[in-house]
Amino acid sequence: MKQVQPPTRHTDRIGFPWDLTEWVDSDSLRQWIQQYIDSFDWGNPLLVQYLQTHPRYRPKMLLTLLLYAYATGVYASEDIAEQCYSAPAFRSICGPTAPSAPETEAFRRENRGLLKRGLQQILIRSLQKHFSLGAGLLPPGMRPHVENAALTRLDLARHLDRSAQAA
């Protein structure tokens, strides 16, 4: 007897572009990143004291840089460092002193949770803008997809850095 297979369901998945500027302009991305970073308590006395004793550590710049890089399809730390010298948008984030590849790699490792949450917010806002959804409105079942997209970007960055070290 021949076994009947149930029909396969076609699920329409929304694929985020690796470079979100295919959906939204660069200025919007930078504004969203800035809003995310501004939401932190930068006046915390422990943080202020730490930053005073470590003046070369620039967490706001590194967080902005990595979120912007991962939102625009630049993942390897070497590529990010290179963009800080060649791409105007990256140069404007870094200022006169660009971080090295090991600095960006270490920051990513130490702040994975902050980067993941920031990427999720950027991905959600990109989705809302691209599909003309209202603020706060997200189709049912999209949150896990957004979380996976954010994690995929972070994992890709980690794997590219590891492969560069092995080479």
N, C-alpha and C positions, 0 to 999 in steps of 0.2 A: 504494500500500500504506500502510495506516495504521500509524503508529509507536506502539508500546505504551510508555507511560510507566511506569517503576517506581513502585511504591506509595511514597507519601511516608511517611517515618518521623516519627512524633510523638515529640518529645523533651520530657520533662517537666522544665521548668526551675524551679529554686527562685528565686523573686524575693524579695530582701530588702526589707522595708518601709523606706521612707525614714526613718521614725522607729522605731528599734529597740525603743522602749519598748512597741511593739505585741507584741513577742515576749518581752522581759525587762524587769524592773523597773529604774527609774532608779538605784537604789542599787547593783545589780549592775554596771551600766555604769560608774558612777563608780569602783567597786572595781577593775574590770578595767583601767580607764584608769590608776588609781593604781599598780597592780602593774606595768604597762608602764613608767611613768615612773620608778618606784623601781628598775627594772632597770638604769638608766644609772649610770655612775660620776660622781656629782655631786661627788666629792671630788678629781677630777682637778685638780692644781695650776694648770694653765693656765686651766681653767674658773673655778676659785675666784678667781684673780687678775682675770680678765675681769669677773666679777660684782662684785668689790669696786670696780673702777674704773667700773663702769656700774650703780649701785645701782637705777636705775629699770627696768632690763631684768629681766623676770621670766619666764624661759623655762619653768619648771615650770607656772606659772599659765597661760601662753599655750598651752602644749601640752595641758594638761588642758582648757582652755576650748574650743579648736578641735576636739579629739577628741570631746568631749561634744556640742558643737554639731552636728558632722557626723554623729554617731551618732543624734541626735534630730531630724534633718531641718531644721536651721537652717544655711544655707550662706552667704548674703551677709554680708559684713563689717559692713555697716550694721545688719542684723538681729541679728547677734551682739552688737554694741555695745548695741543697744536692749534685748535680753534681759538684759544685765548689770544693767539698772536695773529691769526689770519682772518677771523670773522668779526666784523664790527659789533654784532650783538653780543658775542662772547667777551670781546674786549671791554665793552661798556659795563659788563657785570664784574669783571675782574679788576678793572682799574689798571694802574701802571704795573702792578705786581701780580703776575699770573701764578697760580699754584702749580706745583709739579704733579706729574702723574702719580707718584707715591702718596702725595698729600690727598689727592682726590680719592684714590683707592682706599686709603685709611679712613677718610671721612665717611665714605659709603659703608664701609664695614662697621664702623662705630655708630652710625645713625640710620641703619636700615629701616627701622620703624618710622622715623620721621619722613624719610624719603618715600616709603611705601604709602603713607597716609597722604602726603602731598601729591604724589602721582595719582592716587585715587581721586582726589578732589579735582585735579586738572582734567583727568579723563572724563569725569562726570560732567564738568562744565563744558568740555569740548563736545560731548555727546548732546547735551542740552542745546548748545548753540547750533551745532550742525543740523540737528533734526528739528529745530525750532520748538523745543519743549520748554515749558515754563520752568522758572527757577524752583528747585525743590522737587520737581516732577521727574521721576525716573520710572521707566517701564518695569513691571514686576519681573523679578528674576535677573535683573541686570547687575545688581550689586556683586554677586559672585564673579560675574564676567569681568567687571571693572577691577576687582581685587586680583583676579588671575592676570589681567593685562598689566597691572602695576608690578606684580611679582615677576612676570616674564621679563620685563624691562630690567629690573634689578638683577635677576639671575643672568641675563644676557651680558650685562656689564661685568659681573663677577667672572663669568666663563671667558669672556674676551681678555680680561686682565690676566687670568690664570694661563691662558694659552700663550699670551705674549711673554710671560715670565718663563714658560717652558721652552720657548723658541730660542 
